[in-house]
Amino acid sequence: MAARSSTSKAKSRSKTTSRKPAPKKNQKTSGTKKSGTKKPASNKPTTKKSAGTKKASTTRGTSKTRNSPKTAARRSLLWRFRRSLFLCALVAIALLSGAGFVLGQVELPDEDPLLQSTFVCASDVTEACGPDNAMAKLAGEEDRVSLPISEIPQTFIDAVLAAEDRNFYSHAGIDPVGIARAVYQEVRGSGVQQGGSTITQQYAKNAFLSSERTITRKLKEAVLAVKLEREFDKNEILQRYLNTVYFGRGAYGAEAAARTYFGVSIRNVDLSQAAYLAALIRSPESTDVERNPETAVFRRNSVLVGMLEEGWITQGDHDAARATELSADVRERSVREGLGDVVGSEYGTEYYVEYIRRLLYDEYGADVVNGGGLRVYTTLDKNLQQAAYESVYRDVLNEEDDPAGALVSVDDVGRVVALVGGEDFDASEVNLALGALAGGSGRPPGSSFKPIVLAEALGQDISARSKFINENDIVLPRANNGEDWEVGNYSNGSEDLVDLVQATRVSSNTVYAQLMLEVGPSNVVALAEKLGVRTELPAVNSLVLGSGDVSVLDMASAYSTFARRGEHIEPIFITKVEQVVDGELKVLFQASSTGEQVMRSGDADQVNWILRQVVLGGTGTGANPGYPVAGKTGTSGDYRDAWFVGYSPRLTTAVWMGYPDLDENGETRFMTDVHGRRVTGGSFPATIFKLFMQRATDGHGSFADPPPFGGEILNPDLSTTTTTRPLCQARDEGATGTTAPCRTTTSTTDPDATTTTTTDPDATTTSTTDPTSTSSSTSSTSSSTSSSTSTPPTTEGDFPELGG
């Protein structure tokens, strides 16, 4: 309900002036007789008294007729305070005489723009982001949302007037009695400790002056108040006051106060809540019900009494509001500063919101973010966020001392729709999904990095039909910074000779190590950056087996480029930023989904098809959600990290799990016994991926058919090569020649590997020293795919004939 006009309110709330009592007839007052009008009595002693007469005074010159006790007391009080009253009169005269001149000379200072809170909304809000639909609020020292007075209910306005200034609509901005009382306290040396400030004066102090308790500030406040009353109408002054006054708990203004204390808009507060908020103004901390419940209830009730006395509420309203239990109605004080309550915090949304705040700080600065009234529209899908969190921490990692997990999901236009950065933001604010972007560190991706090497090989026109030896252990001469590089597979393979399709399906370390020597690590690093990996990578041969650290976001971004057939779009967290300026919204930022083609679409189609085979019949069968997806498992050495990164044409999801912290002895923790199992990328991470993708039920599209496997087939008979550097060969008894042999050793299948979901040949057993490439490699090319008679099958689940 809109506030009543100043004219009508002044009429309805004017009070009848009490009439002064008439003086009594023939009343004697002190000093009415002149001294010495009668002849003084004789000095001789009197020997006879008249009956009933008063005892004669022994003081000379004293009138026989004394003043009454009441008159004498009045004279005594006036006489006792004559100097203070005289000083007050002089001050009042000076104020009155100079008021006209001062008001004519003083100009209102420029008012600083009001600090206003920033609101962050999820993807379901595309316009009018604000306190009613926001996912989070960002504020500094002042949490404020300005409202026009037409949106502030009359009940709350009446409560504030009853508590602070009942005659607001009838006075001219100052209360002379209140000012005199403040001056008197200053003269006594006690400082300005008492009231007397009208709402207009309080607003003048809040907007233009400091809070120091001095006579100078009080006089300035009075002058500015009168000036304000001359320049603005009452409702404008009241609106400004209600948007600036402090209510405690960091809340400035009525709207922020209502949400802070009751979790509702000021539009929806009831009578008890309105009275309590009004009572907070005088002393927010001491009136906080959480700290002083008895004081809080007493002051709320005092406001209700004031409203009743003014006739603004009925006795029934008063009694019902007074019966409300205040302590049960007021929300608990937030322990987190700045971020406050976040919608969906039970599903880890704080990690996402905190990263949004970092992005905004970097772009606009903390002052603008915390007080500039921004409206931030983000890409987070609350339903997918819940599905992601539950897939990680409710369905899989749900036992005590389980490893941590992280997940990032990106849609087909680059929007980050879900992000799980940890289990509990209050326990640890380190965002495990973002690595260095959030103050943490990356993790080794294991074999989930192999598709990037595969993409570089296709870009160099190396055919996926190229053959390589798939021995379980090999030695690559001089590939470790001049030393021999020993590489081993996770377990025995069933084939000794495979092409790149089969090598990817079974995640052969030995084959991909040989491929890395062909394409060159520096070229792989350059392509990884184009695909979306933003963590700095080492240009070493072991990068193919995941020796560099990456973030979960890095891997989601890179694989999403495959899903978009080679077009990279930088991950989008914020779609639009607006700012409230003079009550209007100004657009500061609008995101674009324009991408860049960083690899040939045909090459991307081949990568997609090959990674489909990983899910259909390779190391990633445990990730199959029941519709077409592609992906790759990854396990770092000694089971420290496990990954699954996969995608449909419309949604890419990267999953990581591991122990981020050292144990109580300062040692690295390995996942050798989680729920009784060794953790590989094909086990828990693949399961998390499947559960999440099954919950993401929107259409996922279909993959494009890949072109024929063109390009140059390396080692068609393992007797020739396109490079001058010899490839390794399997060791045979009595082997001769200059070609460096591969070293083979006997190994057994991992005893835990009973199904495809528990066996993952991703875990490397290579030396921990990062080997560097000593060979030259060809550069990536953007030429079209070479023609070839070798064509990949189009039926899902079929595999190309090996060696053909």
Backbone hydrogen bonds, N-H to C=O, Kabsch-Sander energy under -0.5 kcal/mol:
donor,donor_aa,acceptor,acceptor_aa,energy
9,K,5,S,-2.5
10,A,6,S,-2.0
11,K,7,T,-1.9
12,S,8,S,-2.6
13,R,9,K,-2.0
14,S,11,K,-0.8
27,Q,24,K,-1.5
32,T,29,T,-1.3
37,T,34,K,-1.0
53,T,50,S,-1.6
62,T,59,T,-1.1
66,R,64,K,-0.7
72,A,68,S,-2.3
73,A,69,P,-2.3
74,R,70,K,-2.1
75,R,71,T,-2.3
76,S,72,A,-2.2
77,L,73,A,-2.3
78,L,74,R,-2.3
79,W,75,R,-2.4
80,R,76,S,-2.2
81,F,77,L,-2.0
82,R,79,W,-0.9
85,L,81,F,-2.6
86,F,82,R,-2.2
87,L,83,R,-2.4
88,C,84,S,-2.6
89,A,85,L,-2.4
90,L,86,F,-2.3
91,V,87,L,-2.6
92,A,88,C,-2.7
93,I,89,A,-2.7
94,A,90,L,-2.6
95,L,91,V,-2.7
96,L,92,A,-2.8
97,S,93,I,-2.8
98,G,94,A,-2.0
99,A,95,L,-1.2
100,G,96,L,-0.7
102,V,98,G,-2.8
103,L,99,A,-2.9
104,G,100,G,-1.5
105,Q,101,F,-1.3
105,Q,102,V,-0.7
106,V,102,V,-2.9
112,D,207,A,-0.6
116,Q,371,G,-2.5
117,S,144,R,-3.1
118,T,138,L,-2.8
119,F,374,L,-2.4
120,V,136,A,-2.9
121,C,376,V,-3.1
123,S,380,L,-2.9
125,V,122,A,-1.8
126,T,124,D,-0.6
133,N,130,G,-1.1
134,A,130,G,-1.4
135,M,120,V,-3.0
136,A,120,V,-1.9
137,K,339,L,-0.7
138,L,118,T,-3.1
139,A,137,K,-0.5
139,A,338,G,-1.4
140,G,142,E,-0.6
140,G,370,N,-1.2
143,D,141,E,-0.6
143,D,250,G,-2.8
144,R,142,E,-0.7
145,V,252,Y,-0.5
151,E,148,P,-2.0
152,I,149,I,-1.3
157,I,153,P,-1.9
158,D,154,Q,-2.9
159,A,155,T,-1.9
160,V,156,F,-2.3
161,L,157,I,-2.5
162,A,158,D,-2.6
163,A,159,A,-1.7
164,E,160,V,-2.7
165,D,160,V,-0.5
165,D,161,L,-1.5
168,F,165,D,-1.4
170,S,167,N,-2.0
171,H,167,N,-1.9
175,D,196,G,-0.5
179,I,175,D,-2.2
180,A,176,P,-2.6
181,R,177,V,-2.2
182,A,178,G,-2.0
183,V,179,I,-2.7
184,Y,180,A,-2.6
185,Q,181,R,-2.0
186,E,182,A,-1.8
187,V,183,V,-2.5
188,R,184,Y,-2.1
189,G,186,E,-1.0
190,S,185,Q,-2.2
191,G,185,Q,-0.7
193,Q,191,G,-1.3
202,Q,198,T,-2.5
203,Y,199,I,-2.5
204,A,200,T,-2.3
205,K,201,Q,-2.4
206,N,202,Q,-2.7
207,A,203,Y,-2.7
208,F,204,A,-2.4
209,L,204,A,-0.7
209,L,205,K,-1.3
214,T,212,E,-1.2
218,K,214,T,-1.7
219,L,215,I,-2.2
220,K,216,T,-2.3
221,E,217,R,-2.5
222,A,218,K,-1.9
223,V,219,L,-2.2
224,L,220,K,-2.7
225,A,221,E,-2.0
226,V,222,A,-2.1
227,K,223,V,-2.0
228,L,224,L,-2.6
229,E,225,A,-2.2
230,R,226,V,-1.3
231,E,227,K,-1.4
232,F,228,L,-2.6
237,I,233,D,-2.0
238,L,234,K,-2.8
239,Q,235,N,-2.5
240,R,236,E,-2.2
241,Y,237,I,-2.4
242,L,238,L,-2.6
243,N,239,Q,-1.0
244,T,240,R,-0.6
244,T,241,Y,-1.4
245,V,241,Y,-2.4
247,F,251,A,-2.6
248,G,251,A,-0.5
251,A,248,G,-2.1
252,Y,143,D,-3.5
252,Y,250,G,-0.6
253,G,245,V,-3.1
254,A,242,L,-2.2
257,A,253,G,-1.9
258,A,254,A,-2.5
259,R,255,E,-1.9
260,T,256,A,-2.3
261,Y,257,A,-2.6
262,F,258,A,-2.1
263,G,258,A,-0.6
263,G,259,R,-0.7
264,V,258,A,-1.1
268,N,265,S,-1.9
269,V,266,I,-1.0
274,A,270,D,-2.6
275,A,271,L,-2.5
276,Y,272,S,-2.1
277,L,273,Q,-2.5
278,A,274,A,-2.2
279,A,275,A,-2.0
280,L,276,Y,-1.3
281,I,277,L,-0.6
281,I,278,A,-0.9
283,S,279,A,-0.6
287,T,283,S,-1.4
288,D,284,P,-0.5
288,D,285,E,-0.9
291,R,288,D,-1.5
292,N,288,D,-3.1
296,A,292,N,-2.5
297,V,293,P,-2.3
298,F,294,E,-2.4
299,R,295,T,-2.6
300,R,296,A,-2.2
301,N,297,V,-2.6
302,S,298,F,-1.9
303,V,299,R,-1.7
304,L,300,R,-2.0
305,V,301,N,-2.3
306,G,302,S,-2.1
307,M,303,V,-2.2
308,L,304,L,-2.2
309,E,305,V,-2.8
310,E,306,G,-1.7
311,G,308,L,-1.1
312,W,307,M,-2.5
313,I,307,M,-0.8
318,H,314,T,-2.4
319,D,315,Q,-2.5
320,A,316,G,-2.3
321,A,317,D,-2.4
322,R,318,H,-2.4
323,A,319,D,-1.4
324,T,321,A,-1.2
326,L,324,T,-0.9
329,D,325,E,-0.8
329,D,326,L,-0.9
330,V,326,L,-1.9
331,R,261,Y,-3.1
337,E,335,V,-0.6
339,L,337,E,-1.8
340,G,336,R,-0.5
343,V,135,M,-2.9
345,S,342,V,-1.4
347,Y,344,G,-2.3
348,G,345,S,-1.8
349,T,344,G,-1.3
351,Y,348,G,-1.0
352,Y,348,G,-0.7
353,V,349,T,-2.6
354,E,350,E,-2.9
355,Y,351,Y,-1.5
356,I,352,Y,-2.0
357,R,353,V,-2.4
358,R,354,E,-1.9
359,L,355,Y,-2.4
360,L,356,I,-2.5
361,Y,357,R,-2.8
362,D,358,R,-2.3
363,E,359,L,-1.6
364,Y,360,L,-3.4
365,G,360,L,-0.8
365,G,361,Y,-1.4
369,V,365,G,-2.0
370,N,366,A,-2.9
371,G,367,D,-1.5
372,G,368,V,-2.4
373,G,116,Q,-2.1
375,R,578,E,-2.9
376,V,119,F,-3.1
377,Y,375,R,-0.5
377,Y,576,K,-2.9
378,T,121,C,-2.2
378,T,376,V,-0.5
379,T,573,F,-1.7
381,D,417,V,-2.3
382,K,380,L,-0.7
385,Q,381,D,-2.7
386,Q,382,K,-2.0
387,A,383,N,-2.2
388,A,384,L,-2.7
389,Y,385,Q,-2.5
390,E,386,Q,-2.5
391,S,387,A,-1.9
392,V,388,A,-1.8
393,Y,389,Y,-3.0
394,R,389,Y,-0.6
394,R,390,E,-1.3
395,D,390,E,-2.5
397,L,392,V,-2.8
398,N,396,V,-1.7
402,D,399,E,-1.7
404,A,658,G,-2.4
406,A,656,W,-2.5
407,L,420,V,-1.7
408,V,654,A,-1.9
409,S,418,A,-2.4
410,V,652,T,-2.8
411,D,415,R,-2.4
412,D,650,R,-1.1
414,G,411,D,-1.8
416,V,572,I,-2.8
417,V,409,S,-1.6
417,V,415,R,-1.1
418,A,409,S,-1.3
420,V,407,L,-3.0
421,G,419,L,-0.7
428,S,424,D,-2.1
432,L,421,G,-2.9
432,L,430,V,-0.9
434,L,431,N,-1.0
435,G,431,N,-0.8
437,L,434,L,-1.8
438,A,435,G,-1.6
439,G,436,A,-1.4
440,G,435,G,-2.4
443,R,550,V,-3.2
446,G,546,G,-0.8
448,S,445,P,-1.6
449,F,446,G,-1.5
450,K,447,S,-1.6
452,I,449,F,-1.3
453,V,449,F,-1.0
454,L,450,K,-2.5
455,A,451,P,-2.5
456,E,452,I,-1.9
457,A,453,V,-2.2
458,L,454,L,-2.3
459,G,455,A,-2.1
460,Q,456,E,-1.3
461,D,458,L,-1.7
462,I,457,A,-2.5
463,S,461,D,-0.6
463,S,712,E,-2.6
466,S,463,S,-1.8
467,K,714,L,-2.3
468,F,498,V,-2.6
470,N,496,D,-3.3
474,I,487,V,-2.6
476,L,485,W,-3.1
479,A,476,L,-1.4
480,N,483,E,-3.5
481,N,479,A,-0.7
481,N,772,T,-1.3
482,G,478,R,-0.8
483,E,480,N,-1.8
485,W,476,L,-2.7
486,E,484,D,-0.6
487,V,474,I,-2.5
487,V,485,W,-0.5
489,N,472,N,-3.0
490,Y,761,P,-0.7
498,V,468,F,-2.3
500,L,464,A,-1.2
500,L,466,S,-0.6
501,V,464,A,-1.0
503,A,499,D,-2.4
504,T,500,L,-1.8
505,R,501,V,-2.0
506,V,502,Q,-2.3
507,S,503,A,-0.6
508,S,503,A,-2.5
509,N,507,S,-0.6
512,Y,508,S,-1.7
513,A,509,N,-2.1
514,Q,510,T,-1.5
515,L,511,V,-2.1
516,M,512,Y,-2.2
517,L,513,A,-1.4
518,E,514,Q,-1.1
519,V,515,L,-2.2
520,G,516,M,-2.4
524,V,520,G,-1.4
525,V,521,P,-2.5
526,A,522,S,-1.9
527,L,523,N,-2.1
528,A,524,V,-2.7
529,E,525,V,-1.9
530,K,526,A,-1.6
531,L,527,L,-2.4
532,G,528,A,-1.2
533,V,528,A,-2.6
534,R,532,G,-0.7
540,V,538,P,-1.9
541,N,771,P,-1.8
542,S,771,P,-1.0
543,L,540,V,-1.5
544,V,541,N,-1.6
545,L,542,S,-1.4
546,G,543,L,-2.0
547,S,542,S,-1.1
550,V,443,R,-2.4
553,L,433,A,-1.9
555,M,551,S,-1.8
556,A,552,V,-2.2
557,S,553,L,-2.6
558,A,554,D,-2.4
559,Y,555,M,-2.4
560,S,556,A,-1.8
561,T,557,S,-0.9
561,T,558,A,-0.8
562,F,558,A,-1.0
563,A,559,Y,-2.1
564,R,560,S,-1.6
565,R,562,F,-1.9
566,G,561,T,-2.7
567,E,561,T,-0.5
567,E,564,R,-0.8
568,H,566,G,-0.6
568,H,596,E,-3.4
572,I,414,G,-3.5
573,F,571,P,-0.5
575,T,377,Y,-2.6
576,K,377,Y,-1.4
577,V,589,F,-2.1
578,E,375,R,-2.6
579,Q,586,K,-2.0
580,V,373,G,-2.1
581,V,579,Q,-0.7
581,V,584,E,-3.7
584,E,581,V,-2.0
586,K,579,Q,-2.5
588,L,577,V,-3.1
588,L,586,K,-0.5
589,F,577,V,-1.6
591,A,575,T,-3.0
596,E,568,H,-2.3
598,V,566,G,-2.7
598,V,596,E,-0.8
599,M,566,G,-1.0
604,A,600,R,-2.3
605,D,601,S,-2.4
606,Q,602,G,-1.8
607,V,603,D,-2.3
608,N,604,A,-2.7
609,W,605,D,-2.2
610,I,606,Q,-2.6
611,L,607,V,-2.6
612,R,608,N,-1.4
613,Q,609,W,-1.1
614,V,610,I,-0.8
615,V,611,L,-1.1
616,L,612,R,-2.1
617,G,613,Q,-2.3
618,G,614,V,-1.3
619,T,505,R,-1.6
620,G,614,V,-1.8
621,T,618,G,-1.0
623,A,620,G,-2.0
624,N,621,T,-1.4
630,A,647,Y,-2.7
631,G,611,L,-1.2
632,K,645,V,-2.3
634,G,643,W,-1.7
636,S,641,D,-2.2
639,Y,636,S,-1.4
640,R,637,G,-1.0
642,A,657,M,-1.9
643,W,634,G,-3.4
644,F,655,V,-1.9
645,V,632,K,-2.2
646,G,653,T,-2.4
647,Y,630,A,-2.8
648,S,651,L,-2.5
650,R,700,H,-0.7
651,L,648,S,-0.5
652,T,410,V,-3.0
653,T,646,G,-2.9
654,A,408,V,-2.6
655,V,644,F,-2.4
656,W,406,A,-2.4
657,M,642,A,-1.8
658,G,404,A,-2.0
659,Y,640,R,-0.6
663,D,667,E,-3.0
666,G,663,D,-2.2
671,M,639,Y,-3.2
672,T,670,F,-1.5
674,V,677,R,-3.1
675,H,673,D,-0.6
677,R,674,V,-1.2
679,V,671,M,-2.5
680,T,678,R,-0.6
683,S,680,T,-1.7
686,A,681,G,-0.8
687,T,683,S,-2.1
688,I,684,F,-2.6
689,F,685,P,-2.4
690,K,686,A,-2.4
691,L,687,T,-2.6
692,F,688,I,-2.4
693,M,689,F,-2.8
694,Q,690,K,-2.2
695,R,691,L,-1.4
696,A,692,F,-1.6
697,T,695,R,-1.7
709,F,790,S,-1.1
710,G,708,P,-1.6
712,E,461,D,-3.3
714,L,712,E,-0.8
729,Q,740,A,-1.2
731,R,742,C,-0.9
735,A,732,D,-2.1
742,C,729,Q,-9.0
744,T,742,C,-0.5
753,A,750,D,-1.9
754,T,752,D,-2.1
758,T,755,T,-0.9
759,T,755,T,-1.2
760,D,758,T,-0.6
763,A,760,D,-0.8
764,T,635,T,-0.7
765,T,488,G,-0.8
767,S,486,E,-0.9
778,T,518,E,-0.6
781,T,459,G,-1.6
791,T,789,T,-0.6
796,E,794,T,-0.5
798,D,795,T,-1.8
804,G,801,E,-1.9
